[in-house]
Amino acid sequence: MAGRYGRETHPAESVPLSVAMSDLLGECFHCFPENVPADAKPCQVLSGGAWVDGFLLEWQRGADGRWKGLVNYRHEAGRRVAVKDQAELRPAGGSEGSSKLTRNWFPFVYWMCSPAGLGA
């Protein structure tokens, strides 16, 4: 991302979070975004024609009868919270051609009964 905006880049280096924090470096806000509940489901969101990582916060039923997901997702150099149609969401780790939501991921009993779901 930095290279795209003309900034200096360097090879990525993996270090334990504890080491980074002892060096006074904060957590990556893409991996540890603020205000995301622990029970949010990792997902991918179609944004600007590309699938990006995000977190599904809750399901909502739209007036058109389709499911909509309230998601927190990576957008440009930051994060965005928005409501996306079911066609623009897929489980984390999805691949090309797997944009269909599976029964295990779709908003059935787990989401309808959880505090993050509509049944709350």
NUSE-402189 format. One record per residue (C-alpha): x, y, z; residue in one letter. Coordinates in Angstrom, 2 decimals. Layout:
<nodes>
<xx=X	yy=Y	zz=Z	residu=A>
...
</nodes>
This chain:
<nodes>
<xx=0.00	yy=0.00	zz=0.00	residu=M>
<xx=2.81	yy=2.43	zz=0.89	residu=A>
<xx=4.53	yy=1.88	zz=-2.47	residu=G>
<xx=1.28	yy=2.70	zz=-4.26	residu=R>
<xx=1.34	yy=6.13	zz=-2.65	residu=Y>
<xx=5.02	yy=6.80	zz=-3.35	residu=G>
<xx=6.24	yy=6.04	zz=0.16	residu=R>
<xx=9.32	yy=4.04	zz=1.06	residu=E>
<xx=8.78	yy=0.31	zz=1.54	residu=T>
<xx=10.78	yy=-2.50	zz=3.06	residu=H>
<xx=10.39	yy=-6.28	zz=3.15	residu=P>
<xx=7.80	yy=-7.51	zz=5.62	residu=A>
<xx=9.17	yy=-8.98	zz=8.82	residu=E>
<xx=7.22	yy=-11.22	zz=11.18	residu=S>
<xx=7.73	yy=-10.60	zz=14.86	residu=V>
<xx=5.73	yy=-11.78	zz=17.86	residu=P>
<xx=3.10	yy=-9.26	zz=18.97	residu=L>
<xx=4.71	yy=-9.11	zz=22.43	residu=S>
<xx=8.03	yy=-8.04	zz=20.87	residu=V>
<xx=6.35	yy=-5.37	zz=18.74	residu=A>
<xx=4.46	yy=-4.02	zz=21.73	residu=M>
<xx=7.64	yy=-3.92	zz=23.88	residu=S>
<xx=9.16	yy=-1.79	zz=21.09	residu=D>
<xx=6.14	yy=0.53	zz=21.51	residu=L>
<xx=4.66	yy=-0.51	zz=18.16	residu=L>
<xx=0.90	yy=-0.85	zz=18.08	residu=G>
<xx=-1.08	yy=-3.71	zz=16.65	residu=E>
<xx=-1.81	yy=-3.64	zz=12.94	residu=C>
<xx=-5.22	yy=-2.00	zz=12.70	residu=F>
<xx=-6.12	yy=-4.31	zz=9.82	residu=H>
<xx=-5.55	yy=-7.39	zz=11.98	residu=C>
<xx=-6.76	yy=-5.84	zz=15.24	residu=F>
<xx=-9.31	yy=-3.16	zz=14.31	residu=P>
<xx=-10.88	yy=-1.12	zz=17.10	residu=E>
<xx=-14.48	yy=-1.66	zz=18.16	residu=N>
<xx=-14.85	yy=-5.13	zz=16.62	residu=V>
<xx=-16.58	yy=-7.53	zz=19.02	residu=P>
<xx=-14.85	yy=-10.80	zz=19.84	residu=A>
<xx=-17.71	yy=-12.79	zz=18.26	residu=D>
<xx=-17.49	yy=-11.00	zz=14.87	residu=A>
<xx=-16.97	yy=-13.46	zz=12.02	residu=K>
<xx=-14.00	yy=-12.99	zz=9.68	residu=P>
<xx=-15.21	yy=-12.53	zz=6.11	residu=C>
<xx=-14.33	yy=-11.07	zz=2.74	residu=Q>
<xx=-16.13	yy=-8.03	zz=1.33	residu=V>
<xx=-16.39	yy=-7.04	zz=-2.31	residu=L>
<xx=-15.13	yy=-3.46	zz=-2.41	residu=S>
<xx=-14.17	yy=-1.60	zz=-5.57	residu=G>
<xx=-14.17	yy=-4.83	zz=-7.59	residu=G>
<xx=-11.77	yy=-6.67	zz=-5.25	residu=A>
<xx=-12.31	yy=-9.00	zz=-2.29	residu=W>
<xx=-10.84	yy=-7.50	zz=0.90	residu=V>
<xx=-10.64	yy=-8.82	zz=4.46	residu=D>
<xx=-13.28	yy=-7.78	zz=6.94	residu=G>
<xx=-15.40	yy=-8.75	zz=9.92	residu=F>
<xx=-19.12	yy=-9.50	zz=9.82	residu=L>
<xx=-20.68	yy=-7.71	zz=12.79	residu=L>
<xx=-24.32	yy=-8.71	zz=12.27	residu=E>
<xx=-26.88	yy=-9.80	zz=9.72	residu=W>
<xx=-29.91	yy=-7.68	zz=8.84	residu=Q>
<xx=-32.90	yy=-8.55	zz=6.67	residu=R>
<xx=-33.41	yy=-5.90	zz=3.99	residu=G>
<xx=-36.78	yy=-4.55	zz=2.85	residu=A>
<xx=-36.17	yy=-6.49	zz=-0.39	residu=D>
<xx=-36.02	yy=-9.76	zz=1.59	residu=G>
<xx=-32.28	yy=-10.21	zz=1.00	residu=R>
<xx=-29.73	yy=-10.52	zz=3.78	residu=W>
<xx=-27.45	yy=-7.57	zz=4.42	residu=K>
<xx=-24.30	yy=-7.75	zz=6.52	residu=G>
<xx=-23.04	yy=-4.97	zz=8.74	residu=L>
<xx=-19.30	yy=-5.26	zz=8.16	residu=V>
<xx=-16.06	yy=-3.63	zz=9.23	residu=N>
<xx=-13.59	yy=-4.03	zz=6.37	residu=Y>
<xx=-10.30	yy=-2.83	zz=4.92	residu=R>
<xx=-10.78	yy=0.12	zz=2.58	residu=H>
<xx=-7.83	yy=1.89	zz=0.93	residu=E>
<xx=-5.43	yy=2.85	zz=3.75	residu=A>
<xx=-8.06	yy=2.60	zz=6.49	residu=G>
<xx=-11.18	yy=0.80	zz=7.59	residu=R>
<xx=-14.86	yy=1.29	zz=6.79	residu=R>
<xx=-18.09	yy=0.14	zz=8.43	residu=V>
<xx=-20.99	yy=-0.36	zz=6.03	residu=A>
<xx=-24.00	yy=-2.52	zz=5.23	residu=V>
<xx=-23.32	yy=-4.82	zz=2.26	residu=K>
<xx=-25.67	yy=-7.08	zz=0.30	residu=D>
<xx=-25.22	yy=-10.85	zz=0.68	residu=Q>
<xx=-23.79	yy=-11.00	zz=-2.86	residu=A>
<xx=-20.90	yy=-8.78	zz=-1.72	residu=E>
<xx=-19.91	yy=-11.03	zz=1.19	residu=L>
<xx=-18.25	yy=-14.41	zz=1.53	residu=R>
<xx=-16.61	yy=-16.35	zz=4.36	residu=P>
<xx=-12.97	yy=-15.64	zz=5.14	residu=A>
<xx=-10.63	yy=-17.76	zz=3.08	residu=G>
<xx=-13.07	yy=-17.79	zz=0.16	residu=G>
<xx=-11.72	yy=-17.98	zz=-3.35	residu=S>
<xx=-12.75	yy=-16.94	zz=-6.83	residu=E>
<xx=-16.12	yy=-18.37	zz=-7.67	residu=G>
<xx=-17.04	yy=-19.04	zz=-4.04	residu=S>
<xx=-19.07	yy=-15.91	zz=-3.39	residu=S>
<xx=-22.11	yy=-18.00	zz=-2.49	residu=K>
<xx=-22.65	yy=-18.09	zz=1.25	residu=L>
<xx=-22.67	yy=-21.55	zz=2.78	residu=T>
<xx=-25.37	yy=-22.77	zz=5.12	residu=R>
<xx=-22.84	yy=-22.85	zz=7.98	residu=N>
<xx=-21.93	yy=-19.21	zz=7.44	residu=W>
<xx=-25.29	yy=-17.78	zz=6.45	residu=F>
<xx=-27.38	yy=-16.13	zz=9.21	residu=P>
<xx=-29.24	yy=-19.10	zz=10.63	residu=F>
<xx=-29.53	yy=-20.14	zz=14.27	residu=V>
<xx=-26.09	yy=-18.92	zz=15.42	residu=Y>
<xx=-26.59	yy=-15.33	zz=14.29	residu=W>
<xx=-30.28	yy=-15.12	zz=15.08	residu=M>
<xx=-29.64	yy=-16.15	zz=18.70	residu=C>
<xx=-26.33	yy=-14.44	zz=19.39	residu=S>
<xx=-25.98	yy=-11.02	zz=21.03	residu=P>
<xx=-24.46	yy=-9.71	zz=17.78	residu=A>
<xx=-27.40	yy=-11.03	zz=15.76	residu=G>
<xx=-30.92	yy=-9.82	zz=15.16	residu=L>
<xx=-32.44	yy=-11.86	zz=17.99	residu=G>
<xx=-30.81	yy=-9.64	zz=20.63	residu=A>
</nodes>
